[in-house]
């Protein structure tokens, strides 16, 4: 099952957005070897993704977190945290998920570069 299929089959579980429909990570298949439980905790709280030393166990696909959310949407982890995934959009921006009270949001972290600025007049 892919994230695209999960959203189509469970639209009420997700915060309605459309930006990701043409993104390749939407078609990542759910890994058959993934543990059949919720995450046991979190690490690297408040650290931007480009500063995290990623370990194999931290590489969770968005499709896994979405499936775990559908299975247990009331677990406190969803409201307390936004969770980084191993997915990126077509521009290389890291994908994260979390519940905003209206369903699971799927977002991308905008990595700040010299492209970001404030106009002056």
C-alpha positions in Angstrom: 0.0 0.0 0.0 1.2 3.5 -0.8 0.6 6.9 0.9 -1.5 7.8 -2.1 -3.7 4.8 -1.6 -4.0 5.4 2.2 -5.2 8.9 1.6 -7.7 7.9 -1.0 -9.0 5.1 1.2 -9.1 7.2 4.4 -9.7 10.8 3.3 -11.3 11.8 6.7 -8.0 10.9 8.5 -5.9 13.4 6.7 -5.8 17.2 6.7 -7.0 18.2 3.2 -4.1 19.4 1.0 -3.1 18.9 -2.6 0.5 20.0 -2.9 1.9 16.5 -2.6 -0.2 14.7 -5.3 2.5 14.9 -7.9 5.4 14.1 -5.6 7.2 10.7 -6.0 7.2 9.9 -2.3 3.4 9.4 -2.5 4.1 6.1 -4.3 6.5 4.6 -1.8 5.3 1.1 -0.9 4.7 0.3 2.8 7.7 -1.9 3.8 6.6 -5.4 4.7 9.2 -5.8 7.4 8.2 -2.7 9.5 7.3 -3.4 13.1 3.6 -3.7 13.8 3.4 -1.0 16.5 3.5 2.7 17.1 6.9 4.4 17.6 8.1 3.8 21.2 9.4 7.4 21.6 11.1 10.3 19.8 14.6 11.7 19.6 16.2 14.9 18.3 13.4 17.1 19.6 13.4 20.6 18.1 16.4 19.9 15.9 16.1 20.9 12.2 16.4 17.9 9.9 19.7 19.0 8.3 21.4 19.0 11.7 20.2 15.5 12.7 22.7 12.7 12.4 20.4 10.2 10.8 20.6 6.5 11.9 19.0 3.7 10.1 16.2 3.4 12.7 15.3 7.0 12.3 14.5 6.6 8.6 10.7 6.2 8.8 8.8 6.5 5.5 5.8 8.8 5.6 3.6 5.9 4.5 4.5 4.0 7.7 3.6 6.9 9.9 0.4 7.5 8.1 -0.6 3.9 8.5 0.2 4.0 12.2 -1.9 7.2 12.5 -4.9 5.6 10.8 -4.6 2.6 13.2 -4.3 4.8 16.3 -5.1 8.5 15.7 -5.7 9.3 19.4 -2.2 8.3 20.5 -0.5 11.4 22.1 2.5 11.2 19.8 0.5 12.7 16.9 -0.6 15.8 18.7 2.6 16.4 20.7 5.1 16.0 17.8 5.6 16.6 14.1 7.7 13.6 13.0 10.4 13.7 10.4 10.3 11.1 7.6 12.9 9.7 5.3 11.0 11.2 2.4 11.7 14.4 0.5 9.8 16.3 -2.2 11.1 16.9 -5.7 13.1 19.9 -4.4 14.8 17.8 -1.7 12.8 19.3 1.2 12.3 16.8 4.1 8.7 15.6 4.6 7.2 15.6 8.1 3.8 14.6 9.5 1.7 15.5 12.5 -1.9 16.0 13.6 -3.2 19.5 13.9 -6.6 18.5 15.3 -8.1 18.2 11.9 -6.3 15.1 10.7 -2.8 14.1 9.8 -0.9 16.9 8.0 1.8 16.1 5.5 4.3 19.0 5.1 7.7 19.8 3.7 10.4 21.5 5.7 11.7 24.5 3.8 15.4 24.5 4.1 16.5 28.1 4.5 19.1 29.3 2.1 20.3 32.7 0.7 17.1 32.5 -1.4 15.1 33.6 1.6 14.9 37.3 2.2 12.7 40.3 3.2 11.9 42.9 0.6 12.9 46.5 1.3 11.2 49.5 -0.2 
